[in-house]
Amino acid sequence: MKKFFMIDEDFICENCGNKVNKLNYTARDHCPICLFSKHLDINPGDRLNTCKGLMKPIGIEKYKDTYKIIYKCLSCGEIHKNKIASDDNMDLIIELSSNI
């Protein structure tokens, strides 16, 4: 069974209200301004998670030649990780990295 469904689309961030444009090189899964995400998927892009809670960025971890944002769902408490995007707020990423 396929574990990754490519969904790269525009959306409005439910945390800060920013209009978020798609990335055009991989699937966009968080706001580049506030870094919040939404708990939508069980497997990337499947939109099968019933939680639908906001995912708060709580930290950063090194991953290969890049970094991942560590999230905690504000509704169910699940921890999730996603790669940073090229247009993410680097000041906020640096601030989150001090949480390590």
CNS distance restraints for C-alpha pairs under 8 A (distance, minus, plus):
assign (resid   3 and name CA) (resid  43 and name CA) 5.68 0.50 0.50
assign (resid   3 and name CA) (resid  44 and name CA) 6.76 0.50 0.50
assign (resid   4 and name CA) (resid  43 and name CA) 6.27 0.50 0.50
assign (resid   4 and name CA) (resid  44 and name CA) 4.93 0.50 0.50
assign (resid   4 and name CA) (resid  45 and name CA) 6.06 0.50 0.50
assign (resid   4 and name CA) (resid  46 and name CA) 7.33 0.50 0.50
assign (resid   5 and name CA) (resid  43 and name CA) 7.99 0.50 0.50
assign (resid   5 and name CA) (resid  44 and name CA) 6.01 0.50 0.50
assign (resid   5 and name CA) (resid  45 and name CA) 4.48 0.50 0.50
assign (resid   5 and name CA) (resid  46 and name CA) 5.98 0.50 0.50
assign (resid   6 and name CA) (resid  26 and name CA) 7.42 0.50 0.50
assign (resid   6 and name CA) (resid  27 and name CA) 5.83 0.50 0.50
assign (resid   6 and name CA) (resid  44 and name CA) 7.76 0.50 0.50
assign (resid   6 and name CA) (resid  45 and name CA) 5.94 0.50 0.50
assign (resid   7 and name CA) (resid  27 and name CA) 5.39 0.50 0.50
assign (resid   7 and name CA) (resid  28 and name CA) 7.49 0.50 0.50
assign (resid   7 and name CA) (resid  45 and name CA) 5.72 0.50 0.50
assign (resid   8 and name CA) (resid  22 and name CA) 5.40 0.50 0.50
assign (resid   8 and name CA) (resid  23 and name CA) 6.68 0.50 0.50
assign (resid   8 and name CA) (resid  24 and name CA) 6.97 0.50 0.50
assign (resid   8 and name CA) (resid  26 and name CA) 6.61 0.50 0.50
assign (resid   8 and name CA) (resid  27 and name CA) 4.25 0.50 0.50
assign (resid   8 and name CA) (resid  28 and name CA) 5.32 0.50 0.50
assign (resid   9 and name CA) (resid  21 and name CA) 6.88 0.50 0.50
assign (resid   9 and name CA) (resid  22 and name CA) 4.76 0.50 0.50
assign (resid   9 and name CA) (resid  23 and name CA) 7.90 0.50 0.50
assign (resid   9 and name CA) (resid  27 and name CA) 7.61 0.50 0.50
assign (resid   9 and name CA) (resid  28 and name CA) 6.93 0.50 0.50
assign (resid  10 and name CA) (resid  19 and name CA) 7.37 0.50 0.50
assign (resid  10 and name CA) (resid  20 and name CA) 5.50 0.50 0.50
assign (resid  10 and name CA) (resid  21 and name CA) 4.48 0.50 0.50
assign (resid  10 and name CA) (resid  22 and name CA) 4.89 0.50 0.50
assign (resid  11 and name CA) (resid  19 and name CA) 6.05 0.50 0.50
assign (resid  11 and name CA) (resid  20 and name CA) 5.27 0.50 0.50
assign (resid  11 and name CA) (resid  21 and name CA) 6.78 0.50 0.50
assign (resid  11 and name CA) (resid  22 and name CA) 7.99 0.50 0.50
assign (resid  12 and name CA) (resid  17 and name CA) 5.80 0.50 0.50
assign (resid  12 and name CA) (resid  18 and name CA) 5.70 0.50 0.50
assign (resid  12 and name CA) (resid  19 and name CA) 4.59 0.50 0.50
assign (resid  12 and name CA) (resid  20 and name CA) 5.81 0.50 0.50
assign (resid  13 and name CA) (resid  17 and name CA) 4.84 0.50 0.50
assign (resid  13 and name CA) (resid  18 and name CA) 5.29 0.50 0.50
assign (resid  13 and name CA) (resid  19 and name CA) 6.46 0.50 0.50
assign (resid  13 and name CA) (resid  20 and name CA) 6.76 0.50 0.50
assign (resid  13 and name CA) (resid  30 and name CA) 7.97 0.50 0.50
assign (resid  13 and name CA) (resid  31 and name CA) 6.11 0.50 0.50
assign (resid  13 and name CA) (resid  36 and name CA) 7.63 0.50 0.50
assign (resid  13 and name CA) (resid  37 and name CA) 7.90 0.50 0.50
assign (resid  14 and name CA) (resid  54 and name CA) 7.67 0.50 0.50
assign (resid  15 and name CA) (resid  34 and name CA) 7.66 0.50 0.50
assign (resid  15 and name CA) (resid  36 and name CA) 6.67 0.50 0.50
assign (resid  15 and name CA) (resid  54 and name CA) 7.56 0.50 0.50
assign (resid  16 and name CA) (resid  34 and name CA) 6.82 0.50 0.50
assign (resid  18 and name CA) (resid  31 and name CA) 7.56 0.50 0.50
assign (resid  18 and name CA) (resid  33 and name CA) 7.49 0.50 0.50
assign (resid  20 and name CA) (resid  31 and name CA) 6.21 0.50 0.50
assign (resid  20 and name CA) (resid  32 and name CA) 7.43 0.50 0.50
assign (resid  22 and name CA) (resid  27 and name CA) 7.44 0.50 0.50
assign (resid  22 and name CA) (resid  28 and name CA) 5.84 0.50 0.50
assign (resid  23 and name CA) (resid  27 and name CA) 6.68 0.50 0.50
assign (resid  23 and name CA) (resid  28 and name CA) 5.77 0.50 0.50
assign (resid  28 and name CA) (resid  85 and name CA) 7.87 0.50 0.50
assign (resid  29 and name CA) (resid  37 and name CA) 6.18 0.50 0.50
assign (resid  29 and name CA) (resid  38 and name CA) 7.71 0.50 0.50
assign (resid  29 and name CA) (resid  82 and name CA) 7.76 0.50 0.50
assign (resid  30 and name CA) (resid  35 and name CA) 5.64 0.50 0.50
assign (resid  30 and name CA) (resid  36 and name CA) 5.55 0.50 0.50
assign (resid  30 and name CA) (resid  37 and name CA) 4.29 0.50 0.50
assign (resid  30 and name CA) (resid  38 and name CA) 7.32 0.50 0.50
assign (resid  31 and name CA) (resid  35 and name CA) 4.70 0.50 0.50
assign (resid  31 and name CA) (resid  36 and name CA) 5.59 0.50 0.50
assign (resid  31 and name CA) (resid  37 and name CA) 6.45 0.50 0.50
assign (resid  31 and name CA) (resid  88 and name CA) 7.71 0.50 0.50
assign (resid  32 and name CA) (resid  85 and name CA) 7.43 0.50 0.50
assign (resid  32 and name CA) (resid  87 and name CA) 6.16 0.50 0.50
assign (resid  32 and name CA) (resid  88 and name CA) 4.16 0.50 0.50
assign (resid  32 and name CA) (resid  89 and name CA) 5.70 0.50 0.50
assign (resid  33 and name CA) (resid  88 and name CA) 6.45 0.50 0.50
assign (resid  33 and name CA) (resid  89 and name CA) 5.41 0.50 0.50
assign (resid  34 and name CA) (resid  89 and name CA) 7.25 0.50 0.50
assign (resid  34 and name CA) (resid  92 and name CA) 7.57 0.50 0.50
assign (resid  35 and name CA) (resid  56 and name CA) 7.68 0.50 0.50
assign (resid  35 and name CA) (resid  57 and name CA) 6.29 0.50 0.50
assign (resid  35 and name CA) (resid  88 and name CA) 7.27 0.50 0.50
assign (resid  35 and name CA) (resid  89 and name CA) 7.45 0.50 0.50
assign (resid  35 and name CA) (resid  92 and name CA) 7.98 0.50 0.50
assign (resid  36 and name CA) (resid  54 and name CA) 6.95 0.50 0.50
assign (resid  36 and name CA) (resid  55 and name CA) 5.67 0.50 0.50
assign (resid  36 and name CA) (resid  56 and name CA) 5.25 0.50 0.50
assign (resid  36 and name CA) (resid  57 and name CA) 5.94 0.50 0.50
assign (resid  37 and name CA) (resid  54 and name CA) 6.02 0.50 0.50
assign (resid  37 and name CA) (resid  55 and name CA) 4.82 0.50 0.50
assign (resid  37 and name CA) (resid  56 and name CA) 6.81 0.50 0.50
assign (resid  37 and name CA) (resid  57 and name CA) 7.91 0.50 0.50
assign (resid  37 and name CA) (resid  71 and name CA) 7.90 0.50 0.50
assign (resid  38 and name CA) (resid  52 and name CA) 6.17 0.50 0.50
assign (resid  38 and name CA) (resid  53 and name CA) 5.85 0.50 0.50
assign (resid  38 and name CA) (resid  54 and name CA) 4.59 0.50 0.50
assign (resid  38 and name CA) (resid  55 and name CA) 5.20 0.50 0.50
assign (resid  38 and name CA) (resid  73 and name CA) 7.98 0.50 0.50
assign (resid  39 and name CA) (resid  49 and name CA) 6.87 0.50 0.50
assign (resid  39 and name CA) (resid  51 and name CA) 6.26 0.50 0.50
assign (resid  39 and name CA) (resid  52 and name CA) 4.74 0.50 0.50
assign (resid  39 and name CA) (resid  53 and name CA) 5.22 0.50 0.50
assign (resid  39 and name CA) (resid  54 and name CA) 6.10 0.50 0.50
assign (resid  39 and name CA) (resid  55 and name CA) 6.12 0.50 0.50
assign (resid  39 and name CA) (resid  73 and name CA) 6.81 0.50 0.50
assign (resid  40 and name CA) (resid  46 and name CA) 7.91 0.50 0.50
assign (resid  40 and name CA) (resid  47 and name CA) 4.99 0.50 0.50
assign (resid  40 and name CA) (resid  48 and name CA) 6.52 0.50 0.50
assign (resid  40 and name CA) (resid  49 and name CA) 5.03 0.50 0.50
assign (resid  40 and name CA) (resid  50 and name CA) 7.08 0.50 0.50
assign (resid  40 and name CA) (resid  51 and name CA) 7.01 0.50 0.50
assign (resid  40 and name CA) (resid  52 and name CA) 5.27 0.50 0.50
assign (resid  40 and name CA) (resid  53 and name CA) 7.84 0.50 0.50
assign (resid  41 and name CA) (resid  45 and name CA) 5.94 0.50 0.50
assign (resid  41 and name CA) (resid  46 and name CA) 5.45 0.50 0.50
assign (resid  41 and name CA) (resid  47 and name CA) 4.45 0.50 0.50
assign (resid  41 and name CA) (resid  48 and name CA) 5.34 0.50 0.50
assign (resid  41 and name CA) (resid  49 and name CA) 4.84 0.50 0.50
assign (resid  42 and name CA) (resid  46 and name CA) 6.62 0.50 0.50
assign (resid  42 and name CA) (resid  47 and name CA) 7.03 0.50 0.50
assign (resid  42 and name CA) (resid  48 and name CA) 5.87 0.50 0.50
assign (resid  42 and name CA) (resid  49 and name CA) 5.33 0.50 0.50
assign (resid  43 and name CA) (resid  47 and name CA) 7.95 0.50 0.50
assign (resid  43 and name CA) (resid  48 and name CA) 7.98 0.50 0.50
assign (resid  51 and name CA) (resid  75 and name CA) 7.13 0.50 0.50
assign (resid  51 and name CA) (resid  76 and name CA) 7.11 0.50 0.50
assign (resid  53 and name CA) (resid  73 and name CA) 6.09 0.50 0.50
assign (resid  53 and name CA) (resid  74 and name CA) 6.08 0.50 0.50
assign (resid  53 and name CA) (resid  75 and name CA) 5.04 0.50 0.50
assign (resid  53 and name CA) (resid  76 and name CA) 7.36 0.50 0.50
assign (resid  54 and name CA) (resid  73 and name CA) 5.78 0.50 0.50
assign (resid  54 and name CA) (resid  74 and name CA) 5.67 0.50 0.50
assign (resid  54 and name CA) (resid  75 and name CA) 7.01 0.50 0.50
assign (resid  55 and name CA) (resid  71 and name CA) 5.54 0.50 0.50
assign (resid  55 and name CA) (resid  72 and name CA) 5.36 0.50 0.50
assign (resid  55 and name CA) (resid  73 and name CA) 4.22 0.50 0.50
assign (resid  55 and name CA) (resid  74 and name CA) 5.98 0.50 0.50
assign (resid  56 and name CA) (resid  71 and name CA) 5.24 0.50 0.50
assign (resid  56 and name CA) (resid  72 and name CA) 5.35 0.50 0.50
assign (resid  56 and name CA) (resid  73 and name CA) 6.16 0.50 0.50
assign (resid  56 and name CA) (resid  74 and name CA) 6.66 0.50 0.50
assign (resid  57 and name CA) (resid  69 and name CA) 6.42 0.50 0.50
assign (resid  57 and name CA) (resid  70 and name CA) 5.76 0.50 0.50
assign (resid  57 and name CA) (resid  71 and name CA) 4.43 0.50 0.50
assign (resid  57 and name CA) (resid  72 and name CA) 6.60 0.50 0.50
assign (resid  57 and name CA) (resid  96 and name CA) 7.69 0.50 0.50
assign (resid  58 and name CA) (resid  69 and name CA) 7.60 0.50 0.50
assign (resid  58 and name CA) (resid  70 and name CA) 5.68 0.50 0.50
assign (resid  58 and name CA) (resid  71 and name CA) 5.52 0.50 0.50
assign (resid  58 and name CA) (resid  72 and name CA) 6.65 0.50 0.50
assign (resid  58 and name CA) (resid  96 and name CA) 6.48 0.50 0.50
assign (resid  58 and name CA) (resid  99 and name CA) 7.36 0.50 0.50
assign (resid  59 and name CA) (resid  69 and name CA) 5.99 0.50 0.50
assign (resid  59 and name CA) (resid  70 and name CA) 4.97 0.50 0.50
assign (resid  59 and name CA) (resid  71 and name CA) 7.16 0.50 0.50
assign (resid  59 and name CA) (resid  96 and name CA) 4.80 0.50 0.50
assign (resid  59 and name CA) (resid  97 and name CA) 5.79 0.50 0.50
assign (resid  59 and name CA) (resid  98 and name CA) 7.79 0.50 0.50
assign (resid  59 and name CA) (resid  99 and name CA) 5.62 0.50 0.50
assign (resid  59 and name CA) (resid 100 and name CA) 6.48 0.50 0.50
assign (resid  60 and name CA) (resid  67 and name CA) 6.62 0.50 0.50
assign (resid  60 and name CA) (resid  68 and name CA) 5.65 0.50 0.50
assign (resid  60 and name CA) (resid  69 and name CA) 4.68 0.50 0.50
assign (resid  60 and name CA) (resid  70 and name CA) 5.60 0.50 0.50
assign (resid  60 and name CA) (resid  93 and name CA) 7.03 0.50 0.50
assign (resid  60 and name CA) (resid  96 and name CA) 5.97 0.50 0.50
assign (resid  60 and name CA) (resid  97 and name CA) 5.05 0.50 0.50
assign (resid  60 and name CA) (resid  99 and name CA) 7.65 0.50 0.50
assign (resid  60 and name CA) (resid 100 and name CA) 7.03 0.50 0.50
assign (resid  61 and name CA) (resid  67 and name CA) 5.56 0.50 0.50
assign (resid  61 and name CA) (resid  68 and name CA) 5.33 0.50 0.50
assign (resid  61 and name CA) (resid  69 and name CA) 6.64 0.50 0.50
assign (resid  61 and name CA) (resid  70 and name CA) 7.20 0.50 0.50
assign (resid  61 and name CA) (resid  97 and name CA) 7.44 0.50 0.50
assign (resid  61 and name CA) (resid 100 and name CA) 7.68 0.50 0.50
assign (resid  62 and name CA) (resid  66 and name CA) 6.22 0.50 0.50
assign (resid  62 and name CA) (resid  67 and name CA) 4.47 0.50 0.50
assign (resid  62 and name CA) (resid  68 and name CA) 6.38 0.50 0.50
assign (resid  63 and name CA) (resid  67 and name CA) 4.85 0.50 0.50
assign (resid  63 and name CA) (resid  68 and name CA) 6.17 0.50 0.50
assign (resid  66 and name CA) (resid  83 and name CA) 7.45 0.50 0.50
assign (resid  66 and name CA) (resid  84 and name CA) 7.49 0.50 0.50
assign (resid  67 and name CA) (resid  83 and name CA) 5.90 0.50 0.50
assign (resid  67 and name CA) (resid  84 and name CA) 5.97 0.50 0.50
assign (resid  68 and name CA) (resid  81 and name CA) 6.01 0.50 0.50
assign (resid  68 and name CA) (resid  82 and name CA) 5.11 0.50 0.50
assign (resid  68 and name CA) (resid  83 and name CA) 4.13 0.50 0.50
assign (resid  68 and name CA) (resid  84 and name CA) 5.51 0.50 0.50
assign (resid  69 and name CA) (resid  81 and name CA) 5.51 0.50 0.50
assign (resid  69 and name CA) (resid  82 and name CA) 5.37 0.50 0.50
assign (resid  69 and name CA) (resid  83 and name CA) 6.14 0.50 0.50
assign (resid  69 and name CA) (resid  84 and name CA) 6.26 0.50 0.50
assign (resid  69 and name CA) (resid  93 and name CA) 7.97 0.50 0.50
assign (resid  70 and name CA) (resid  79 and name CA) 7.03 0.50 0.50
assign (resid  70 and name CA) (resid  80 and name CA) 5.94 0.50 0.50
assign (resid  70 and name CA) (resid  81 and name CA) 4.59 0.50 0.50
assign (resid  70 and name CA) (resid  82 and name CA) 6.86 0.50 0.50
assign (resid  71 and name CA) (resid  79 and name CA) 5.52 0.50 0.50
assign (resid  71 and name CA) (resid  80 and name CA) 5.09 0.50 0.50
assign (resid  71 and name CA) (resid  81 and name CA) 5.93 0.50 0.50
assign (resid  72 and name CA) (resid  77 and name CA) 5.65 0.50 0.50
assign (resid  72 and name CA) (resid  78 and name CA) 5.64 0.50 0.50
assign (resid  72 and name CA) (resid  79 and name CA) 4.57 0.50 0.50
assign (resid  72 and name CA) (resid  80 and name CA) 6.43 0.50 0.50
assign (resid  73 and name CA) (resid  77 and name CA) 4.65 0.50 0.50
assign (resid  73 and name CA) (resid  78 and name CA) 5.30 0.50 0.50
assign (resid  73 and name CA) (resid  79 and name CA) 6.52 0.50 0.50
assign (resid  73 and name CA) (resid  80 and name CA) 7.93 0.50 0.50
assign (resid  84 and name CA) (resid  88 and name CA) 6.65 0.50 0.50
assign (resid  88 and name CA) (resid  93 and name CA) 7.81 0.50 0.50
assign (resid  89 and name CA) (resid  93 and name CA) 6.39 0.50 0.50
assign (resid  90 and name CA) (resid  94 and name CA) 6.04 0.50 0.50
assign (resid  91 and name CA) (resid  95 and name CA) 6.22 0.50 0.50
assign (resid  92 and name CA) (resid  96 and name CA) 6.09 0.50 0.50
assign (resid  93 and name CA) (resid  97 and name CA) 6.14 0.50 0.50
assign (resid  94 and name CA) (resid  98 and name CA) 6.83 0.50 0.50
assign (resid  95 and name CA) (resid  99 and name CA) 7.57 0.50 0.50
assign (resid  96 and name CA) (resid 100 and name CA) 7.75 0.50 0.50
